[in-house]
Amino acid sequence: MKSMTGYGHAFFRTDEYAIECEVRGYNSRYLDIVHNISQSLSEYESMVDEKIKERAARGRIEIMLKLIVVRSDVKFTIDEGLLASYKEAYERIAALTDTPSPVLSDYAAVDGIIVRQNDIDSSKYKEGVLSVLEEALDAFSIGKEREGEGTRQDLERLGNQFVSSLEKIRERSAELEEHYRKLLVEKYEELTGDKADESAFMTELGAILVRYSINEEVSRLSVHIAEYRKLIASSEPVGKKLDFLCQEMQRECNTIASKSQLVEINLLVVSMKDDVENIREQIRNIE
């Protein structure tokens, strides 16, 4: 079991450049990758996404990949013709307006005067990108697994609490049947009076048994809890399956509460519903 939250950081350095990588994970229903990548490394964005998808099934993943150039072989040239044209224009403006002539920074700010002679070959950064990305994602995955294990232990504890209450309800089901048996006897006496009406009694008996029996709900909850334990022990992403399972468990609990007239059983159902809500809060943090 893995959490959706995690953090990883790594740094790679050579004599010419350095690359820093930071990965952060947050809760989200789907996988959402947010990039903050230096322009010189933008060609590696698809590769970064593939690497992330190998480590995360869902969640908001923020990835920062920053390039720091230590030594560059980029050279610049000056467009002397363009420079001469601007110089002539600036001097003419200065003479006409009686203002100071432009300084060096004015020329440097003109687009096209300083020309980049050669572009950086971004393929030279691939080794560094792969190294720093794998290291950061390793740390990220370890954090997800560590938090996921803590969540799994909480889910196991909550599941055990739920089972404990369910077993007590199962034990009290006989008491519930006795309660309704007495109601049936009273109803029978009310319907028959001095004259027995077996047909009316049997109709009432069937209606009450169908309405108030909780054996089917208890059985279904036992099946659900078995699946629950299987899922929380799995190493695969199970968050969505657990959320659906919790909806089914909540539905069965509500049905038991609507059928029972015993305070003791209703209090146990309240505890079970609280456990399910706490479980749903926890599984919002896992893949």
N, C-alpha and C positions, 0 to 999 in steps of 0.2 A: 504494500500500500504506500502510495506517495502523496505528499501534500502538494498543492498547487503553489504554495509560497516557498521561496528559496532565494539564495543569493550566491553569486560566484564572481570572483575577480582574479585577473591574471595580467602579467606584464611580460613582454618579450622585447629584447634589446639587442641590436647589433652595433657595429661602428658607424653605420650609416643612418639607421632609423630605429625607432621604438614603436611598439603597438601596445595599447592598453585596452583591455576588454572587461566589461562589467555586465552581468546578467542578473536581472531581478524578476521574480515571479509573483503574481498576485491572483486572487480568485477571479474566475470568470467562467461562464457557462460553456464557452467555446474557446478554441485556441486563437489568440489574437497576438500577433507579433508586431511590436513597435520598434522601429529602427532609429538609431542615432549613430550614423556611420560617416566617417570622413569621406569627402568626395573622391579622394584618390583611391579609396577602397570600395567604392560603390559597386564595382563589377562583381564583388564577392557576396552581394546581398542574397542571391538565390542559394548559394552554397551555405551561407549562415542559416537560412530558413530550414534547409534540409537537415542540418546538424541539430537544430533546436527540436524539430519534429521527431527526431530519434530519441529525445530525452523527455519530451512533454506531450501529453495527449490533449490537454486543454489548460486554460489559464491565460492571463494577460502576461506576456513575456516582453520585457523591455531590454533591448540589447544595445550596448554602447561599444563602438569599435573606433578608437581614436588613433590616428597616425601622428607621430612626432618625428619630423625629419631632423636628424643630427648633422649629417653631412650630405650636401646635394651636389650633383654634377650638372645641374641646370645652368646654362649660360644665357646672358642677355646681350642684345645688340641695340644700337640706337639708329633710328631712322633719321639720318642727318638732314635729308631734304625736308621732311615734315618739321623737324626742329627749326630749321632756318626760316621756314614759312611762318611758324608761330612766333619766332623771335622778331621777325620783321613786323608782324602784326602787333605784338605787344609794345614794341618801341614806338610805333606810330600812334597807338592809343595813348601811351604815356606822354608823348609830345603834345597831342591834341587836348588832353585833359589836365596837363601839368601835374601828373601824379608820378610816384616812383616807378621805376622799371620793375618788371616781375623778377622774383627770386627763383632759385633753383627748384624749390618745391612746386612752384607753379608749372614749370615744364614737366616735372616728373608725374604730375597729376593728369596730364593730357593722355588720353587713351591713344595708343599707337606709337608714341615716341619711343618708349622702351618696349622692345619686342623679345618675347621668350624664344630662344633659339631652338631648343629641343624639349619635348615633353618627357615626363617621367614614365618609365616603363613600369606600370603597376604590377606586372607579373612577378617582379622581384620581391613583392611583399607576400606572396602566397604562402611560403613556408612559415613566416611569422604569424599570418592570419590563422592558419591551421593550428599552429602550436598554442597560441594564446586562446583561441576559441575552445579547443579541446580541454585545456586546463581549467578555464572558467566554467565550462559546462560540467566538468567532473565535480568541481566544488558545489555547483548549483544542484546537481543530482544528489550528492551526499546530503545536502541540507534538506532537500525534498523528502528523502528517505528517512532522515532522522525525525523530522516533524511528522511524517506519515506514520511512523511507528508509535509516536506518542498519541496520535489520533486513534490508531488501531486499538491501543490499550484502553482508551476511554470508551470506544465503541464496544469493546468486549465487556467492560464493566457495566455499561448501560444495558447491553443485551442480557447479561446475567440478572440484572435487576428486573427486567421485563419478564424473563422466564420464571423468576421466583414468584412474581405476582400472578402469572398465568397458572402456575401449579396450584397456588392457593385457591384460585377461582375454580380450577378443575376439581379440587377436593370439596369445594362448597357446592358444586353442581347438584349433588344429592340433596343437600339442604334446600336448594332452590326448588328441586322437584317436589320435596315434601311440602314446601310452602304452597306450591300450586295444587298439590293433591288436596290439601285442606280447603283451598278455595273451591276446588271442584266438588268436594263433598257438600260444602255449604250451598254451592250453586245448584247441585242436584236436589237437595232438600227444598230449596226455594222453588225450583221448577216443578217438582213432583207434588209437594204438599201431601194431601191425602191420596192423591192418585198418581201413580208412577207414569212418567212419560219418557220411556227409554230412548226414543228417537231424538227428542229435544236434547236429552242429556248427552248422547253420543255426538251430536252436532256441536254442542258447546265444548265437549271434551276435545274434539279434534281442533277446533279453533284456538283453544288455549294452548294446546301442546305445540301447534305450529307457531304461534305467536311468541311463546316464552322459552322455548328450548334453546340453550346456548351451546349445545354439544358440537354443532356444525362449526360455529365460529371458533370455539376452542381448538378444534381439530385443524382448521385452516391456519390459525395462528401458530400452531406447532410446526406446520409445514413451512410457514414463512420464516420462523426463527431458525429453522434448519438451513434454509437458503441464505439467511442473513449471516450466519456463522461461516458458511462456505465462502461468501463474498468477501468478508473482512479478512479472511485468511489468504485471499488471492493476491498475487503480485501484479495482476493486470488492472487497468483502470476500471473501477467499479462504481464511481460516484453516481452516475446517472441511474444505474441499476438499483443501487441502494435507495436513491430518492424515490423511485417508483415503488419499491418494496415497502418503504415507510408509508406511502399513501394507502397501500392495501392493508397494512397493519392498523393504521389509524381508522380505516373504515370498519374493520372487524371489531375494534374496541368500541366504536360508537354504537354498533349494532348490539353488542352485549349490554352496554349501558341502557339502551332503549328497551331492552327486554327484561332486565333484572329489576326486581322490587326489593332486593335485599341491600341494606345500607353497606354491609361489609363488602359485598361484591362491587358495588358502585365506587367505593373508596379505592379498591384495588385497581379498578379501571382508570380512575383519575391518575393514579400513580403510573400506570402503563402508558397513558396518553402523554404524560409529562416526559417519560423516558423516550418516547418516539420523537417528541419535539426536540429534545436535547440531541438525539441521534441526528436529526435533520440539520440542526445547527452545525454539528461536527462534520457531516459529510459535505457541507458547502466548501470545506477546505481541502478536499481530496480530489484527485483526478477521477 
